Amino acid sequence: MTKTIMLVCSAGMSTSLLVNRMEKAADERGEDVKIFATASADADGPLETEHPDVLMLGPQVRYMLPTFEAKVHIPVQVIDMRDYGLMNGAKVLDAALTAIAAHA
């Protein structure tokens, strides 16, 4: 079953590289995932249409954590600032998959 991972940042641009790196790590491991990024202002639409299994927030929008936690019934996490800064797709993928597994 495909796991859907949604990343949210302030403009949706800075996470595009991270999405690419996460997809590469998933491909190398044979993980069946769909990963996409969106801007925080546009997040409601994809939440309804894509039905993500986990919502990962960029460090720059971590202040929105309580808002999203109140809005959705899926795990919501802030991406580790170091992993985000280093664009460590494998570690962010690990965090997302761990959150999904813990919620199952």
VENCOR-V7110 format. One record per residue. N is the residue number from 1. PSI is psi as a letter, one per 20 degrees, with the letter a starting at -180 (999 if undefined). OMEGA is omega in degrees with one decimal (* if undefined). D_CENTER is the distance of its C-alpha to the mean C-alpha in Angstrom with 2 decimals. Layout:
# VENCOR-V7110
[[N | PSI | OMEGA | D_CENTER] [N | PSI | OMEGA | D_CENTER]]
This chain:
# VENCOR-V7110
[[1 | p | -179.3 | 17.43] [2 | p | 174.9 | 14.35] [3 | p | -178.6 | 11.02] [4 | p | -178.4 | 8.54] [5 | p | -179.7 | 4.77] [6 | p | 175.9 | 3.93] [7 | p | 179.7 | 3.26] [8 | p | 173.7 | 6.55] [9 | a | -174.3 | 9.44] [10 | h | -178.6 | 13.14] [11 | i | -178.4 | 14.17] [12 | i | -176.2 | 11.38] [13 | g | -173.4 | 13.40] [14 | h | -179.8 | 12.51] [15 | i | -177.6 | 9.06] [16 | h | 176.5 | 10.96] [17 | g | 179.0 | 12.54] [18 | g | 176.5 | 9.55] [19 | g | 179.5 | 8.41] [20 | g | -178.8 | 12.09] [21 | h | 176.6 | 12.33] [22 | g | 178.8 | 9.66] [23 | h | 178.2 | 11.61] [24 | g | 178.6 | 14.77] [25 | g | 179.4 | 14.10] [26 | g | 178.7 | 13.34] [27 | g | -179.2 | 16.51] [28 | h | -178.1 | 18.52] [29 | i | -176.3 | 17.83] [30 | k | 178.2 | 18.33] [31 | p | 177.9 | 15.07] [32 | n | -177.0 | 14.79] [33 | q | 170.7 | 11.24] [34 | p | -176.4 | 10.12] [35 | p | 177.4 | 7.18] [36 | r | -179.3 | 7.43] [37 | q | 177.2 | 7.21] [38 | r | 176.0 | 9.52] [39 | q | -178.6 | 11.71] [40 | h | -179.2 | 11.87] [41 | h | -177.6 | 15.30] [42 | j | -170.5 | 14.34] [43 | h | -174.8 | 11.49] [44 | g | -179.5 | 14.13] [45 | g | 179.0 | 15.17] [46 | h | 176.8 | 12.12] [47 | h | -179.2 | 11.58] [48 | h | -173.6 | 15.17] [49 | h | -175.0 | 15.47] [50 | i | -179.7 | 12.50] [51 | m | -178.0 | 12.32] [52 | q | 176.9 | 8.77] [53 | h | 178.4 | 9.15] [54 | q | 178.1 | 6.28] [55 | o | -178.9 | 4.69] [56 | p | -178.2 | 3.25] [57 | p | 173.2 | 6.29] [58 | q | -178.2 | 8.18] [59 | h | -177.5 | 11.45] [60 | i | 177.8 | 13.49] [61 | k | -179.1 | 12.31] [62 | h | 178.1 | 12.36] [63 | i | -179.4 | 15.50] [64 | i | -178.1 | 13.74] [65 | g | -179.5 | 12.51] [66 | h | 179.6 | 15.76] [67 | g | -179.4 | 15.69] [68 | h | 178.8 | 12.48] [69 | h | 179.3 | 13.65] [70 | h | -172.8 | 16.95] [71 | h | -172.7 | 15.73] [72 | r | 179.1 | 13.69] [73 | k | 177.3 | 14.62] [74 | r | 176.7 | 11.42] [75 | p | 175.9 | 9.88] [76 | p | -179.0 | 8.36] [77 | q | 172.3 | 7.92] [78 | p | 178.3 | 8.58] [79 | p | 178.2 | 7.77] [80 | p | -174.6 | 11.31] [81 | h | -180.0 | 13.36] [82 | g | 179.5 | 15.27] [83 | h | 178.3 | 12.59] [84 | g | -178.8 | 11.12] [85 | h | 179.4 | 14.77] [86 | i | -176.7 | 15.68] [87 | l | -178.3 | 12.80] [88 | n | -176.8 | 12.80] [89 | h | -178.8 | 10.58] [90 | g | -178.9 | 12.30] [91 | h | 178.9 | 11.69] [92 | h | 175.4 | 7.93] [93 | g | 177.3 | 8.16] [94 | g | -179.4 | 10.80] [95 | g | 179.9 | 9.12] [96 | g | -179.0 | 6.57] [97 | h | 176.6 | 9.81] [98 | g | 178.9 | 11.92] [99 | g | 178.4 | 10.35] [100 | g | -179.0 | 10.81] [101 | h | -180.0 | 14.25] [102 | h | -177.2 | 15.25] [103 | i | -175.5 | 14.72] [104 | 999 | * | 16.72]]
